[in-house]
Amino acid sequence: MRAPFKVKDLRQKVRSKYRTIERRRLKDQIRYYRQVNAELKLKCSSLEALLEPQLVFNHHYPAQMMVLAVFIVLAGGSLRCAAATASFYAELMGWKGRFKHPSASTIRNWVCRCGLHALWHAKDLSGQYVAILDESIQIGKEKLLLMLGVPLQEDQCYCAPLTSKEVVVLGMEVQQSWTSGAIVDFVKRRLNQYKHLKIRYLLSDQGTSIRAAVRQLGLCWVIDCTHVMMNAVKQLFEQDEALKAFCAQTGELRQRLILTDYNILLPPNLRVKDRFLRIFTLLEWTDRMDQWWTRLSEEARNHLRFYREDCPLLCRLQEVRELIRISSTILKRAGLSEASYQRWRQEVEAFSQSTQRLSLQAQQFIQTIDAYFKTHAPLYQGKDQLLCCSDIIESTFGRYKNKGGMKVISADILSIALYNQPITLDFVSQAMTKVSGKELQEWQKNYICPNRYGLIYKMNHEIKNVG
């Protein structure tokens, strides 16, 4: 009798064991799926929050549309392109009917307020900086005076040309002319706003007004190496009769072949006021023609044969171009220092030895750069490198001028302050909240001189009101 009960009891225990394992497995599955469900709910809520328009206090449009519009303008798009793209983005996000199509003036207002916010946020800068100062080439009757700052740290060394992310805008103003007194007043006002910022030295070109202002300010001054080299080239070749004749021949060649099948062989159109004195443009063209010479027809060779007869001129230009390349590579990357001077001397001596006899222009160019190093020797001896290249401010002017639109300087120069600023939702929201339209108008009134388009608009507006 006991045997069947024992077998039955054993079976029950085995079944109970398997049922317990199964319950535990099911509990683990329930726990796992509950966790997955919670994660999916959290992800779904985050996606819904991301798709929801992030409203900005006292503004109709959401921050997402503002960020997209500001980014498009900074990337080179027009105001109307940014407005149309922001409107399309609202439809794509499912906000159709909630927000109207923004106008170009609204987009411009967003960009200017973000730029003014970035400019004001620079007031908490501290430490040692290099100031880069320059005034733009005149657009209309207005000139922009821009001052950039490069932070200097003990554990940081600049071994490459500066980019927009490495500089900060310290100040900008627009006037019809900048005298030395106006530049001094501008620099003093800007530096008074940065209580914990110290200018180690100022980097600029050799403009008359800036040079006089630096003397009055009493700051250490470093001359831009690019302007030194190009002014030296201009001085060496400005009165060169062979170069003038060669340029005249290339101009005559353009007039003769511009409407023929050989127009692809012509040199680029040369500017009259070319700082580089056409040295690179013409040499690149002659190098390209030399590579194609064997594949050209006899008639095409007859048209181009004149440049191969000016070998002495081309040799002199090539020597100076190589010296410019050596000097630019060292100065724009290593700056002014004892090590860069020794390296420059070694490379120049190696180039001189590889050439049978340097031309008079090449020797004079070497003397000019050697004097440039010696002039700044008291500033860099026993110290770290000195930045001596202000190409970053020239590229900043170029980026602003190539924005398109009216060829005048207006309040949209505030976009320059955003070139190194990450455009995020938080930044744009803070800019729209902290900077009011009244503050923007006051800044424009104080630091932007009227341009001809603004005066015409004002006159037309007054005539309509009178009528």
Secondary structure, 3 states (H helix, E strand, C coil): CHHHHHHHHHHHHHHHHHHHHHHHHHHHHHHHHHHHHHHHHHHHHHHHHHHCCCCCCCCCCCHHHHHHHHHHHHCCCCHHHHHHHHHHHHHHCCCCCCCCCCCHHHHHHHHHHHHHHHHHHHHHCCEEEEEEEEECCCECCEEEEEEEEEEECCCCCCCCCCCHHHCEEEEEEEECCCCHHHHHHHHHHHHHCCCCEEEEEEEECCCHHHHHHHHHHCCCEEECHHHHHHHHHHHHHCCCHHHHHHHHHHHHHHHHHCCCHHHHHCCCCCCCCCCCCCHHHHHHHHHHHHHHHHHCCHHHHHHHHHHHCCHHHHHHHHHHHHHHHHHHHHHHHHCECHHHHHHHHHHHHHHHHHCCCCCHHHHHHHHHHHHHHHHCHHHHCCCCCECCCCHHHHHHHHHHHCCCCCCCCCHHHHHHHHCCCCCCHHHHHHHHHHCCHHHHHHHHHHHCCCCHHHHHHHHHHHHHHHC
